[in-house]
Amino acid sequence: MSKKLRDWLFILFIVAFIITTFFVSLYAVGYTISRRWPPRLNQLFQKTGMLVVDSEPTGATIFINGDRQRRSFLLDIGQADIKTPTKIKNLPPGEYTLRLEKEGYWPLEKKFRIDSGQTTFAENSILFKQSLPLNLALCSPQAPSLSPDKRTLILPAAGTVINLKTEAASHLASSTDSDIQWSKNSSQILLNKQLLSISGGQVNYDLSQLGQAASNFYWDEADKKIYYQSDTGINCVLTENNTVSTILSGHDYATYAVKDNLIYTVEKQSGQDYLRVYDAGTALLQSNASLPSGDYQFRQNEYRLDLYDRKQQALYILDDYAQQPITRQIKPVKNWQWLDKDSLIWYNDFEVYSFDTTSNQQELLIRVSDPLTGLAWNKTKNYLIYSNSSQIYLINLSLEKRMPISLLKAEQIANLTLDEKNQFLYFYAKIGQQAGIYKLQLQ
């Protein structure tokens, strides 16, 4: 090789080294060559951004715009997949599609944007299991009752008690009454005119002694009282000494409920329905509101007492001790639940809504084409599970593109319920020839 050729090769090596060092240095400090065409001299280089991505559970494979993300060949010979949690650097500014995949889980796809010199966090990346349903009990169509601690499920029509931790089943007397009242510690229930212990089914108090006319029982666990309706009005029995007293009388009481020291009634008078609130101790009227003619029932949980008109499918939100007891009317409502004292979700046949009492804001969450038969919402992680008669869907409300995941296909699906940790979904369905209560693992 001549000296002149060696000199030229040396110069080319130096130039290549300088150019390579230049571009490597730019890459190291977060710059890349602009992909715009035609190129502009003042925008030839642009500052990149970084994506921080995690998932629940971790260990998901990452795809960006369809490209599987792998480690640099120089750092990891064999190019192993990059998995969550991780940081992906030097992404040019722009819109991207992120896809996360993990064996045994439904894939997740979401949009994100990278801005120049900024870090983008891919949040709310929850992956859900692709699991098979497990039958817990065979039974006819019915709404199961979940204990306050969400560890016990009762099927009132079948008289079956299911321990959700062990999945062991025991039996009580069957009942046509689905309105089960639980003690706060989930150890007792009021059902079939009896106060029963869940463990062993022991009868702690028998209400049948009050006569055939006694109905519509309400259990005041704290004061050891049980209220009920009879021909004479609304009465109260002290369970410790069997003392019976009349609390309200003289009107046609369609239904009633007790909350704290107040008695709520729906009364019929001269062809008109009224919502009236009384002091339970003195029987003095606290507030009064007229109602449309309807078929009313009260529903109470640990957060709220509501009034529902089954005839008009109208929900009345109530306010304790207010001069006007009805603060809002919502219709049509097929079913609803309170997530806390201020957060309500409800659905009619084709729409699911949320309502916040503090901000008075109502939001349409989803609209569907088939009539809804069940609904459950994990407010903390902001995902919604809903069903029609043949499918169960899950949708992440935190995603910009809300694409539902079809978790299960079956028949007669209804009555969705989440467990205390939101890891399992319980529901009624017919799968194959077996109809009953099923469990589906979500996470």
LINLINGI-V28977 format. One record per residue. N is the residue number from 1. RES is the residue in three letters. PHI is phi in whole degrees, -180 to 180 (* if undefined). D_LAST is the distance of its C-alpha to the last C-alpha in Angstrom with 2 decimals. Layout:
BEGIN
N&RES&PHI&D_LAST  N&RES&PHI&D_LAST
END
This chain:
BEGIN
1&MET&*&68.43  2&SER&-72&70.73  3&LYS&-63&70.46  4&LYS&-64&69.93  5&LEU&-67&66.92  6&ARG&-63&65.49  7&ASP&-63&65.99  8&TRP&-66&64.19  9&LEU&-64&61.26  10&PHE&-63&61.11  11&ILE&-64&61.15  12&LEU&-63&58.39  13&PHE&-62&56.27  14&ILE&-64&56.82  15&VAL&-63&55.97  16&ALA&-62&52.81  17&PHE&-63&51.83  18&ILE&-66&52.43  19&ILE&-65&50.51  20&THR&-62&47.55  21&THR&-61&47.59  22&PHE&-61&47.75  23&PHE&-71&44.71  24&VAL&-65&42.69  25&SER&-65&43.61  26&LEU&-61&42.59  27&TYR&-63&39.19  28&ALA&-66&38.78  29&VAL&-95&39.44  30&GLY&95&37.10  31&TYR&-115&39.47  32&THR&-143&39.50  33&ILE&-79&42.05  34&SER&-63&41.72  35&ARG&-96&40.83  36&ARG&-71&42.87  37&TRP&-136&45.76  38&PRO&-72&48.59  39&PRO&-68&48.05  40&ARG&-115&49.47  41&LEU&-61&51.15  42&ASN&-79&49.96  43&GLN&-128&46.33  44&LEU&-67&46.40  45&PHE&-114&43.90  46&GLN&-134&40.87  47&LYS&-73&38.54  48&THR&-90&35.00  49&GLY&-128&31.71  50&MET&-130&28.54  51&LEU&-111&24.84  52&VAL&-105&22.33  53&VAL&-127&18.87  54&ASP&-138&15.61  55&SER&-148&11.96  56&GLU&-127&8.56  57&PRO&-78&8.11  58&THR&-77&11.86  59&GLY&88&14.04  60&ALA&-86&13.93  61&THR&-76&17.36  62&ILE&-110&19.28  63&PHE&-123&21.64  64&ILE&-121&24.16  65&ASN&52&26.29  66&GLY&86&25.32  67&ASP&-92&26.51  68&ARG&-68&24.37  69&GLN&-85&24.65  70&ARG&-128&26.34  71&ARG&-71&28.16  72&SER&-57&31.88  73&PHE&-60&34.06  74&LEU&-72&36.31  75&LEU&-91&33.63  76&ASP&-146&31.70  77&ILE&-62&33.74  78&GLY&110&31.59  79&GLN&50&29.54  80&ALA&-68&26.05  81&ASP&-63&23.12  82&ILE&-84&22.17  83&LYS&-126&18.47  84&THR&-72&16.54  85&PRO&-83&17.57  86&THR&-163&21.16  87&LYS&-120&24.20  88&ILE&-114&25.99  89&LYS&-99&29.61  90&ASN&57&32.65  91&LEU&-91&31.16  92&PRO&-61&34.02  93&PRO&-58&33.76  94&GLY&150&32.39  95&GLU&-92&29.52  96&TYR&-136&26.76  97&THR&-115&23.75  98&LEU&-103&20.69  99&ARG&-130&18.33  100&LEU&-115&15.35  101&GLU&-131&14.48  102&LYS&-147&12.46  103&GLU&-60&12.99  104&GLY&89&10.55  105&TYR&-128&8.85  106&TRP&-72&10.65  107&PRO&-67&13.21  108&LEU&-122&13.80  109&GLU&-128&17.44  110&LYS&-151&19.20  111&LYS&-95&22.77  112&PHE&-149&24.20  113&ARG&-125&27.75  114&ILE&-105&29.55  115&ASP&-109&32.65  116&SER&-58&35.53  117&GLY&72&35.21  118&GLN&-114&31.93  119&THR&-105&28.40  120&THR&-105&25.58  121&PHE&-107&22.07  122&ALA&-86&19.18  123&GLU&-99&16.99  124&ASN&56&13.89  125&SER&-92&12.47  126&ILE&-101&8.77  127&LEU&-101&7.43  128&PHE&-113&5.42  129&LYS&-66&5.62  130&GLN&-93&9.21  131&SER&-117&9.39  132&LEU&-98&12.53  133&PRO&-70&13.33  134&LEU&-115&14.81  135&ASN&-77&18.00  136&LEU&-99&18.61  137&ALA&-161&22.09  138&LEU&-90&24.68  139&CYS&-164&26.41  140&SER&-78&28.19  141&PRO&-57&26.72  142&GLN&-166&26.04  143&ALA&-92&23.95  144&PRO&-72&22.12  145&SER&-109&22.68  146&LEU&-99&20.00  147&SER&-67&21.49  148&PRO&-57&21.64  149&ASP&-85&19.47  150&LYS&57&16.89  151&ARG&-118&17.30  152&THR&-136&19.78  153&LEU&-121&20.13  154&ILE&-119&23.67  155&LEU&-104&25.00  156&PRO&-63&28.45  157&ALA&-68&30.22  158&ALA&-91&29.25  159&GLY&67&29.73  160&THR&-108&26.55  161&VAL&-112&24.60  162&ILE&-117&21.13  163&ASN&-80&19.78  164&LEU&-72&16.00  165&LYS&-79&15.78  166&THR&-98&18.20  167&GLU&64&18.08  168&ALA&-78&21.85  169&ALA&-114&23.97  170&SER&-130&27.30  171&HIS&-132&29.78  172&LEU&-116&31.75  173&ALA&-69&34.39  174&SER&-68&33.17  175&SER&-148&33.80  176&THR&-89&34.48  177&ASP&-93&33.42  178&SER&-92&29.78  179&ASP&-87&30.42  180&ILE&-88&29.19  181&GLN&-107&29.90  182&TRP&-101&27.96  183&SER&-74&29.32  184&LYS&-65&27.62  185&ASN&-92&26.65  186&SER&64&25.25  187&SER&-99&27.89  188&GLN&-134&30.25  189&ILE&-137&30.42  190&LEU&-106&33.32  191&LEU&-156&33.60  192&ASN&57&36.55  193&LYS&60&39.09  194&GLN&-140&37.85  195&LEU&-98&36.09  196&LEU&-116&33.95  197&SER&-86&32.10  198&ILE&-64&28.65  199&SER&-81&29.46  200&GLY&92&32.33  201&GLY&72&33.14  202&GLN&-65&36.20  203&VAL&-83&38.14  204&ASN&-89&38.71  205&TYR&-159&40.74  206&ASP&-106&42.20  207&LEU&-88&42.80  208&SER&-64&44.70  209&GLN&-66&47.81  210&LEU&-80&47.84  211&GLY&105&49.09  212&GLN&-66&48.01  213&ALA&-74&48.26  214&ALA&-71&45.54  215&SER&-156&42.27  216&ASN&53&39.46  217&PHE&-83&38.61  218&TYR&-132&37.01  219&TRP&-103&36.19  220&ASP&-95&37.08  221&GLU&-62&35.44  222&ALA&-64&36.85  223&ASP&-98&40.45  224&LYS&55&40.27  225&LYS&-119&41.44  226&ILE&-130&40.61  227&TYR&-90&41.87  228&TYR&-160&42.82  229&GLN&-97&44.95  230&SER&-148&48.20  231&ASP&-63&51.46  232&THR&-88&52.67  233&GLY&136&49.78  234&ILE&-110&46.86  235&ASN&-116&47.31  236&CYS&-142&45.75  237&VAL&-119&45.86  238&LEU&-85&45.56  239&THR&-68&43.76  240&GLU&-73&45.52  241&ASN&-132&49.01  242&ASN&61&48.65  243&THR&-81&50.49  244&VAL&-111&50.15  245&SER&-138&51.06  246&THR&-91&51.11  247&ILE&-94&49.25  248&LEU&-134&49.99  249&SER&-155&52.50  250&GLY&96&54.84  251&HIS&-133&52.42  252&ASP&-91&50.47  253&TYR&-92&46.88  254&ALA&-73&44.42  255&THR&-163&41.41  256&TYR&-157&40.56  257&ALA&-154&37.94  258&VAL&-119&38.30  259&LYS&-140&36.57  260&ASP&56&37.79  261&ASN&-109&41.57  262&LEU&-121&41.71  263&ILE&-115&42.18  264&TYR&-97&41.18  265&THR&-132&43.08  266&VAL&-111&43.59  267&GLU&-118&47.29  268&LYS&-106&49.52  269&GLN&-147&52.97  270&SER&53&55.64  271&GLY&78&53.20  272&GLN&-118&50.90  273&ASP&-95&47.44  274&TYR&-134&46.86  275&LEU&-95&44.00  276&ARG&-129&45.60  277&VAL&-121&44.38  278&TYR&-120&46.38  279&ASP&-75&46.55  280&ALA&-67&45.56  281&GLY&-82&48.24  282&THR&-108&51.18  283&ALA&64&50.27  284&LEU&-80&51.42  285&LEU&-70&50.08  286&GLN&-99&47.91  287&SER&-157&47.06  288&ASN&-150&47.65  289&ALA&-146&46.37  290&SER&-78&47.39  291&LEU&-130&44.87  292&PRO&-65&45.23  293&SER&-62&45.92  294&GLY&-159&42.60  295&ASP&-117&40.47  296&TYR&-102&38.74  297&GLN&-147&36.10  298&PHE&-95&34.58  299&ARG&-133&30.90  300&GLN&-127&29.87  301&ASN&-132&26.69  302&GLU&-70&26.27  303&TYR&-106&26.90  304&ARG&-145&29.47  305&LEU&-113&32.07  306&ASP&-121&32.39  307&LEU&-117&35.03  308&TYR&-127&34.30  309&ASP&-102&36.95  310&ARG&-67&35.84  311&LYS&-70&38.98  312&GLN&-99&38.38  313&GLN&52&34.55  314&ALA&-113&35.24  315&LEU&-106&33.19  316&TYR&-111&35.29  317&ILE&-87&33.78  318&LEU&-107&35.93  319&ASP&-127&37.14  320&ASP&-64&38.46  321&TYR&62&42.09  322&ALA&-84&42.66  323&GLN&-65&45.99  324&GLN&-109&44.20  325&PRO&-68&41.25  326&ILE&-94&39.55  327&THR&-96&38.05  328&ARG&-162&36.46  329&GLN&-117&36.38  330&ILE&-127&33.68  331&LYS&-158&34.19  332&PRO&-78&33.22  333&VAL&-127&30.13  334&LYS&-91&28.50  335&ASN&-160&25.87  336&TRP&-159&24.48  337&GLN&-157&22.57  338&TRP&-94&23.09  339&LEU&-86&20.26  340&ASP&-157&22.90  341&LYS&-69&26.70  342&ASP&-118&27.05  343&SER&-115&24.11  344&LEU&-122&24.35  345&ILE&-124&22.70  346&TRP&-151&24.48  347&TYR&-142&25.03  348&ASN&-109&28.00  349&ASP&-66&28.17  350&PHE&-130&27.29  351&GLU&-139&26.13  352&VAL&-120&23.54  353&TYR&-125&24.95  354&SER&-123&24.25  355&PHE&-144&27.07  356&ASP&-111&27.70  357&THR&-71&30.65  358&THR&-73&31.57  359&SER&-98&32.11  360&ASN&60&32.91  361&GLN&-100&30.77  362&GLN&-114&29.44  363&GLU&-136&27.11  364&LEU&-81&26.37  365&LEU&-87&22.67  366&ILE&-147&22.79  367&ARG&-130&25.45  368&VAL&-124&24.94  369&SER&-101&27.50  370&ASP&-109&26.61  371&PRO&-57&26.83  372&LEU&-78&23.67  373&THR&-124&22.83  374&GLY&-168&19.76  375&LEU&-156&17.88  376&ALA&-147&15.07  377&TRP&-133&14.54  378&ASN&-92&12.38  379&LYS&-69&15.46  380&THR&-61&14.32  381&LYS&-98&12.01  382&ASN&59&14.27  383&TYR&-123&12.45  384&LEU&-121&14.02  385&ILE&-116&13.35  386&TYR&-142&16.70  387&SER&-141&18.52  388&ASN&-110&21.99  389&SER&-70&23.56  390&SER&-126&22.26  391&GLN&-146&18.94  392&ILE&-114&15.65  393&TYR&-121&14.79  394&LEU&-128&12.36  395&ILE&-138&14.20  396&ASN&-89&13.76  397&LEU&-75&16.97  398&SER&-81&17.31  399&LEU&-84&18.18  400&GLU&-67&21.86  401&LYS&-101&21.37  402&ARG&-89&19.20  403&MET&-95&18.46  404&PRO&-71&16.45  405&ILE&-100&14.02  406&SER&-84&15.16  407&LEU&-79&12.32  408&LEU&-161&14.97  409&LYS&-116&18.77  410&ALA&-159&20.62  411&GLU&-126&23.54  412&GLN&58&24.24  413&ILE&-68&20.74  414&ALA&-165&20.96  415&ASN&59&19.90  416&LEU&-79&16.23  417&THR&-145&14.86  418&LEU&-97&11.77  419&ASP&-79&11.66  420&GLU&-64&12.85  421&LYS&-104&9.74  422&ASN&57&8.13  423&GLN&-97&5.16  424&PHE&-128&7.44  425&LEU&-112&10.04  426&TYR&-112&13.56  427&PHE&-163&16.42  428&TYR&-95&19.83  429&ALA&-164&20.63  430&LYS&-113&23.06  431&ILE&-121&21.78  432&GLY&66&24.82  433&GLN&-103&27.23  434&GLN&-106&24.83  435&ALA&-109&24.36  436&GLY&169&22.42  437&ILE&-94&19.24  438&TYR&-123&16.01  439&LYS&-122&12.42  440&LEU&-129&9.55  441&GLN&-79&6.02  442&LEU&-102&3.81  443&GLN&-136&0.00
END
